[in-house]
């Protein structure tokens, strides 16, 4: 049963923007801190941004000032607005609750972001 569906990825030139969306099941989303993660080829998955149920946000240094995470609690949806994209942002992007990630729970299929130079 799919509980996380990411979308919005694509191919973009350096300096461009993309907006990712993640629809989660209510059990994953509600009252949990949600995170956007990414995994580049040959690398481990890393957390790039997180947002608490109350809207507090945190960002990895590599994306601070360029990415913005948000959430719509009524829609069980998290977003990642990405601007000033760089080739090193190329990766498959996933969302999940931080709790699920720590527990090793399942992930969605992710969405591919490719930034050309």
N, C-alpha and C positions, 0 to 999 in steps of 0.2 A: 504494500500500500504506500503510494507516494505521499509524503507529508511535507515536502519542501520542493517548490518549483521556482527555479531562477530563470530570468529572461532579460533581454535587453542588450546582450553582448553583440559584438560585431567587429568589423575591421575599420579602423580609423587612423588618420594620419597623426603624427606627433603634433601636439598642441590642441588636438580636438577634444570633444566631450562625448560622454555616453552616460545614460541613466539606467542603472540596473534595478530590477524589481525582484522581490522574493515573496511569494505567497506561501504561508506556512499553515499547518494545521493549528487549530485553536490550542491544543494541548502543548504544542511546542512554543507558541508565540506568547500566549497570555501570561502576563506578569513576569516574563523572563527577559533577561538581557539578551538581545540579539546581536549577532556579529556577522560581518562580511569577512570572508577568508579568501585567499587566493593561493593557487599552486601553479608555479611555473614549471616547465618541463625540467625534470631532473632535480627539482627542489622539494622540500617539505612544504606542506600547507602552512600558511602563516595568517595570523589575524591582522587585518588592516584597519578595521573600524568596529566599534561596538556602540550600542545605545541601550540604556536601561529602559524599563517600563515607564519611568517618569521622564525620560528624555535626556538624561545625562549622557554625554558622548565622550569617546576616547578614540584616538587615532595613532597609528604607527607613525614614527617620525618620517618615514619615506613618503607618506601621502598627506601629511598635515598641511593644511592650507590649500590643497587641491581637491580633496574628496570631502563630501558631506554625506553623512548617514542620517536617515530620518525613518520614521515609522508611522503607520496609520493603524492604531489599535482597533478601530472599528472594522478594518478590512483584513486584519492579521497579515499585514504586508509591511515589509521593510524595503527601503530604497537606498541606493548608493549613487549619488551624483558625482561623476568623475569629470574633472576639467584639467586642462593643461597636461593632457596625457603624454607619457613618455614611452619609448620602446620597452623600457624595463618594467612597465606595468603589464606587459603581455603575460597572460596567465588564464587559467580557468578560475572563475570566481564562483564561490559558494556562499550560501548563508546557512546559519544554524544558530540555535541558542548556545550560549557559552556553556551552559550546563550539559547539553547534549554532546557538545564537542569534548568536554572533559570526561564524560562517561563512555565515549567511544560509540555513540549511537550512530544510526545510519545517516547518510547525506543524500541530497538531491543530485541531479545530474550535472549541475553547474552550468555556467554560461561562459563561452569563450570570448575573451577580449584580446584582440591583436592590434598592436599599435605599430605602424610602419614609420620608418625614419625618413 
